[in-house]
Amino acid sequence: MKGIPLSALLGLFVTGLFFAAAILAPWIAPYGMSEIVGDIWEPSSADFWLGTDNLGRDLLTRMIYGGRNTIFVAS
């Protein structure tokens, strides 16, 4: 009897991580979703892993919350 393909398990794992990040966004995101935390267009750094946007908001935080919206709209 064959098991589940490795690629299917990997896809399920990654999807589960995205789903968990979406649910836990308020606790794992480093800043608030619309909180201005830095200067405009700051590059990646220890404080802002993906940098900041044109208003000084952290891009990592915005991506985590954006994933939350995407997953809940899609389901």
VOBA-1610 file (N, C-alpha, C; in pm, whole numbers, padded with zeros to 5 digits, always signed):
BEGIN
Met+00083-00118+00000Met+00000+00000+00000Met+00088+00125+00000Lys+00059+00216-00090Lys+00138+00338-00099Lys+00083+00444-00004Gly+00174+00526+00046Gly+00134+00634+00134Gly+00101+00760+00055Ile+00080+00865+00127Ile+00052+00994+00065Ile+00182+01047+00004Pro+00177+01102-00117Pro+00298+01156-00180Pro+00364+01266-00096Leu+00494+01269-00101Leu+00570+01368-00024Leu+00530+01510-00063Ser+00507+01534-00191Ser+00469+01669-00235Ser+00335+01711-00175Ala+00243+01618-00160Ala+00114+01649-00098Ala+00132+01683+00049Leu+00217+01609+00118Leu+00243+01638+00259Leu+00310+01774+00277Leu+00403+01805+00187Leu+00470+01935+00193Leu+00370+02048+00169Gly+00284+02032+00070Gly+00182+02133+00043Gly+00086+02150+00159Leu+00047+02041+00220Leu-00042+02046+00335Leu+00026+02117+00452Phe+00153+02089+00473Phe+00229+02153+00580Phe+00239+02303+00559Val+00276+02345+00439Val+00290+02488+00409Val+00155+02559+00421Thr+00050+02498+00370Thr-00083+02556+00382Thr-00124+02568+00528Gly-00091+02468+00607Gly-00119+02473+00750Gly-00044+02586+00820Leu+00082+02610+00779Leu+00158+02722+00836Leu+00093+02856+00803Phe+00049+02871+00677Phe-00018+02996+00639Phe-00148+03014+00717Phe-00223+02906+00731Phe-00349+02913+00804Phe-00323+02948+00951Ala-00223+02887+01011Ala-00189+02917+01151Ala-00143+03062+01166Ala-00063+03111+01072Ala-00019+03251+01077Ala-00137+03346+01064Ala-00234+03309+00980Ala-00353+03394+00964Ala-00434+03400+01092Ile-00453+03288+01155Ile-00531+03286+01279Ile-00458+03357+01392Leu-00327+03339+01399Leu-00248+03395+01509Leu-00187+03531+01478Ala-00230+03596+01370Ala-00171+03723+01326Ala-00159+03827+01437Pro-00261+03850+01518Pro-00246+03953+01622Pro-00135+03923+01723Trp-00102+03795+01739Trp+00000+03758+01838Trp+00139+03740+01778Ile+00149+03708+01650Ile+00282+03684+01593Ile+00335+03801+01511Ala+00247+03891+01468Ala+00292+04007+01391Ala+00367+04102+01485Pro+00482+04153+01439Pro+00562+04237+01528Pro+00498+04372+01562Tyr+00409+04423+01477Tyr+00347+04553+01499Tyr+00198+04544+01464Gly+00124+04649+01491Gly-00015+04655+01451Gly-00027+04671+01300Met-00141+04630+01244Met-00155+04628+01099Met-00137+04765+01034Ser-00187+04869+01092Ser-00175+05001+01030Ser-00086+05096+01111Glu-00008+05040+01200Glu+00081+05119+01285Glu+00202+05169+01205Ile+00228+05297+01211Ile+00345+05355+01144Ile+00463+05344+01241Val+00565+05267+01201Val+00672+05234+01295Val+00810+05280+01252Gly+00824+05328+01130Gly+00955+05369+01082Gly+00944+05477+00977Asp+01057+05505+00915Asp+01059+05601+00805Asp+01006+05536+00679Ile+00981+05616+00577Ile+00930+05561+00452Ile+01039+05484+00379Trp+01000+05373+00319Trp+01085+05287+00237Trp+01216+05248+00304Glu+01212+05217+00432Glu+01333+05167+00498Glu+01366+05029+00443Pro+01494+05001+00423Pro+01531+04867+00373Pro+01520+04762+00483Ser+01539+04639+00445Ser+01536+04529+00543Ser+01639+04552+00651Ser+01601+04519+00774Ser+01692+04535+00887Ser+01648+04440+00997Ala+01716+04444+01110Ala+01677+04359+01222Ala+01541+04401+01278Asp+01508+04529+01268Asp+01379+04578+01317Asp+01266+04550+01219Phe+01294+04563+01090Phe+01194+04544+00986Phe+01248+04443+00885Trp+01211+04316+00901Trp+01269+04208+00820Trp+01247+04227+00671Leu+01133+04284+00632Leu+01104+04308+00490Leu+01105+04456+00455Gly+01143+04540+00548Gly+01145+04684+00525Gly+01011+04748+00559Thr+00996+04873+00515Thr+00871+04947+00539Thr+00815+04997+00407Asp+00689+05039+00410Asp+00624+05086+00288Asp+00630+05238+00278Asn+00549+05295+00190Asn+00555+05439+00163Asn+00500+05524+00278Leu+00441+05462+00379Leu+00394+05536+00496Leu+00475+05503+00622Gly+00568+05408+00612Gly+00648+05368+00728Gly+00591+05252+00805Arg+00499+05173+00743Arg+00442+05056+00807Arg+00528+04934+00776Asp+00540+04843+00871Asp+00621+04723+00855Asp+00558+04629+00752Leu+00635+04588+00651Leu+00582+04504+00544Leu+00556+04361+00590Leu+00636+04306+00680Leu+00612+04172+00730Leu+00477+04165+00801Thr+00449+04263+00885Thr+00322+04268+00955Thr+00206+04276+00856Arg+00221+04360+00754Arg+00114+04377+00656Arg+00092+04250+00576Met+00200+04175+00547Met+00185+04049+00475Met+00115+03943+00560Ile+00146+03938+00689Ile+00080+03843+00778Ile-00070+03872+00785Tyr-00105+03998+00804Tyr-00247+04034+00809Tyr-00313+04019+00672Gly-00239+04044+00564Gly-00293+04025+00430Gly-00324+03879+00402Gly-00239+03790+00450Gly-00265+03647+00438Gly-00391+03608+00513Arg-00412+03672+00625Arg-00533+03646+00704Arg-00658+03681+00623Asn-00657+03798+00562Asn-00771+03839+00480Asn-00792+03745+00361Thr-00683+03709+00295Thr-00691+03622+00178Thr-00747+03485+00214Ile-00698+03425+00319Ile-00745+03291+00357Ile-00892+03293+00398Phe-00933+03395+00473Phe-01072+03398+00516Phe-01168+03434+00404Val-01125+03511+00307Val-01210+03541+00192Val-01222+03418+00103Ala-01113+03344+00087Ala-01110+03227-00001Ala-01189+03109+00056Ser-01206+03104+00187Ser-01275+02988+00245Ser-01424+03009+00263
//
